[in-house]
Amino acid sequence: MADLMKAADRKADDASSGPAGKPGPQQRSVRVVVLALMIAMLLAMLDNLIVGTAMPTIVGDLGGLEHLSWVVTAYTLATAASTPIWGKLGDMYGRKGIFLTSIVIFLIGSVLSGMSQDMGQLIGFRAVQGLGAGGLMVGVMAIIGDLVPPRERGKYQGMMAGVMAIAMIGGPLVGGTITDHLGWRWSFYINLPLGAVALAMITIVLHLPKRDRTKAKVDYLGAGLLTVGITAIVLVTTWGGSEYDWNSAVIMELIAIGVASLAGFVFVETKAAEPIIPLHIFRNANFTLMSVVGFMAGFVMFGAVLYLPLFQQSVQGASATNSGLLLLPMLLAMMIVSLVAGRITTSSGRYKIFPIVGSILMVTGLFLLSTMDTGTSRFTSGVYMAVLGAGMGFLMQITMLVAQNSVELKDMGVASSSTTLFRTLGSSFGVAIMGALFTGRVSDEMAARGGAGATMHGAQLDAASLAKLPVPVREAYEYAVASGTHIAFLVGASVGLIALVAAVFVKEVPLRGAGPESAPVTDAAV
């Protein structure tokens, strides 16, 4: 991360440079703040990956296997539902205090989760943790939006992509190591030292321009309706096809509740003095188009992260222990391309080409991945993943950059939270739809090849279980997983075409640059 920090700040802004081109105090302050923000961002990204590795041990200790999925679902629901609310509170009452509050809530949830004595307690405390996590990502994006003008913000894209890569690669490894040597409770307690460092650094060095705080009340009705609507959507995508059939009464009721709640939310927002998500931001075509691109990128990204390791473990015989390393070609390509795109954006101020190229590479990568079969080598699949990663590198941070540049500074928080929310919802839909197609194809192929009795859970066999199967059954299963991967990634490629169409219509509005009137840091603390 230190190397990424140096690369991001190699070109110092003239207004904040000291003698002989050395960084002045203003730039050094921004660098320290951004480092603290990256630590907070790492907290949010690492958590589920570390805890996921520890889950078998947790269930063995606490019991409650039937409630296992709720440990993740409670966290995801709380994060998604609270994201837009955190963004709006930051706009209304000041970014710094709200962000520090979200970190504290996340750490309290972490401590309580580590102290849980049964599965019910763990689920409840995970919801508290998710509530704080909802403010972490939004706070990071909004504060960077306040500190760094859009023209300069591209320099930090590689850092964000780097943090994501570190989390995805290191999360499972760290989680396994902690669980084996310190116990599963430390998979939650590990957040405390990182969180304490972030809290201390942000408290001391983060200074934002003072703003007039609104006297309007929080839009509680809008917040409640939005929370119910998002909760219903996430539950539909989580339960549909797994816990309940897609046409079951429970799923139909959740869909009805979600649609009614979101329709009511839109109506309430037109009347509220301080709406949770001001609808006027969607009048800006670029913001709306970037929301669509972000949704589609989330759909593809998390579907790929879920099913690529499964293919490599089931078909190519890779070890599950180093599952994070299996994604290295995609993550490295994403990080490098994001860094390069950010530097070009900063130096030229131009960005329209990146969403277009990114969407083309994303579609191409997904199509190539859909061609994989039982004879595909790890090298070939790695090349295909690198193509997909390059496409994601062009998209992941540019979507946030353009969205933030499309709104007024007073709406920076809701712009950041809305973009994050659309990406989160996209990931929920991606995992659900690609998962349903994948599981359905695996079950059909296994039934057709006489191996339906090999597993009761379709695609849940690990490498050890596969090795014990008779050769014909194992080969049938490998073929079924490859076939399921084909249909899942083919659908992902089709969805990527929607992102490409949206990217084509983006207008290249000049990025706000640094200047005397928009100096990123002041001495007035909030």
C-alpha positions, 0 to 999 in steps of 0.5 A, a space after each residue: 500500500 505504501 508503494 501505491 501511496 507514493 505512485 499516487 502522489 508522485 505528481 504534486 499539485 503546484 498549489 500545495 508544493 513546497 520549495 524545490 517541488 517538495 510536497 507542502 504541508 497541505 499535500 502531506 496532510 491529504 496523503 495521511 488522510 487518504 492512508 487512514 481512509 484506505 485502512 477503513 476501506 480495508 476493514 469493510 472489504 476484509 470482514 466478510 472474506 475473513 469471517 467466511 473462512 472461519 464459518 465452519 469453525 464457528 458453527 462447530 463451536 456455537 452450533 446453529 447450522 440451520 441459521 448459518 446463512 443469516 450470519 452473512 445475510 444480516 451483515 449484507 442487509 444492514 450494510 445495504 439498507 444503511 448505505 444511503 442513510 449514512 451518505 445523507 447524514 454526512 451531507 447534512 451534519 458534517 462528514 467527519 463526525 458521521 464517518 467516525 461514528 460509523 467506524 465506532 459502530 463497526 468496531 462495537 459490532 466486531 467486539 460483540 460478534 467476537 463475544 457471541 455465545 450462540 448463533 442468535 447473538 452472532 447474527 444480531 451483532 453481525 447486523 450491528 457490524 453491517 450497520 457500521 460498514 454501510 458508512 465506511 465505504 460511503 464515508 471514504 468515497 465522500 471524504 475523498 470527494 471533498 478533499 480531492 478535486 475530480 481532476 486530481 482524484 484519478 491518482 487515487 484510483 489505483 490505491 482503491 483497486 489495490 486495497 480491493 485486491 489485497 482484501 480478496 487475496 489476503 482475506 481468506 488466507 488471513 482468516 484461515 491463519 487466524 482461525 487455526 492459531 488464535 481461534 475464530 473470535 479473533 477473526 472479529 477482534 482483528 478489526 480493533 487494531 486496524 480500526 483504532 489506527 484509522 480512528 486516531 489518524 482521522 481524528 487528528 489529521 482530517 480537516 474539512 471546510 466548515 459547512 452550514 448545517 441544515 436545520 431540516 429534520 431527517 427524512 425518517 419516513 423516506 429512510 424507513 421505506 427505503 430500508 424496507 424496499 432494499 431489505 426485500 430486494 436483498 432477501 429476494 435475491 438471497 433466498 430465491 432459488 435456494 431457501 424458497 422457489 422463485 414462484 413461492 408465496 414468500 418470494 412473491 410477497 417480498 417482491 410485492 413489499 419491495 415494489 410498494 415500499 420503493 414506490 412509496 419512497 419515490 413519492 415521499 422523496 418528492 415532498 421531503 425537505 431533506 430527502 434521503 436520495 434527492 431525485 434531482 440528481 438523476 436528472 443529470 444524464 451522466 449520473 444516471 448512466 454511471 449508476 447503470 454502469 455501476 449496477 452492471 459492473 457489480 453484477 458481473 464482478 461478484 458473480 465472477 469472484 464467486 464462480 471462478 474459484 469454484 470452476 478452478 477447484 472443481 474442474 481444474 483441481 486447484 486447492 481451496 486453501 489458496 482460493 484468493 490466489 486463484 483470482 490473482 490474474 484478474 485482480 492484478 490486471 484490475 489494479 494496474 489498469 485502474 492506476 494507469 487510467 487514473 493517471 491519464 485522467 488526472 493528466 488529461 482530464 478526459 475519461 469518456 473512453 474508459 467506460 467504453 473500453 472497460 465495458 468492451 473488455 468486460 464483455 470480451 472477458 466474460 465471453 471468453 470465460 464462458 468458453 471454458 470447459 474441462 480441458 481448459 488450462 489454468 494459464 488459459 483461464 488466467 488470461 481470460 480473467 486478466 481480460 475481465 480484470 482489465 475491463 473492471 479496472 477501467 470501470 470500478 473507480 471511473 463510475 464513482 469519479 464521474 458520478 461525483 463530478 455530476 452533482 453539486 458538492 452539497 450532494 457529494 454524500 448522497 451521490 457516493 452512497 447512491 453509486 455504492 448502493 447500485 453496485 451493491 444491489 447489482 452484486 446481489 442480483 448477479 450472485 442470485 441470477 448467475 447462481 440460479 442458472 449455474 445450479 440449475 444447469 449443474 443439476 440438469 447435467 448431473 441428472 442427464 449423466 446419471 450422477 444426480 445422487 452424488 450430491 444433494 447440493 448441486 455444486 457444493 462438492 469440494 476437492 476432497 469429496 470429488 477425489 472419493 467419487 467414482 471416475 465416471 461420476 467425477 467426470 460427469 460432475 466436472 462437465 456439469 460445473 463447466 457447463 454451469 460456468 458457461 451459462 453463468 458467464 454468457 449471461 454476464 456477458 449479455 448484461 455487460 452489453 447494457 453497461 456498454 450501451 450506457 457508457 456510449 451515451 456518457 458526455 465528457 463534462 470537464 472535471 472540476 480541477 484544483 484551484 484557489 476556490 476549491 483548495 482541498 484541505 483547510 485548517 477548520 476541523 469539522 
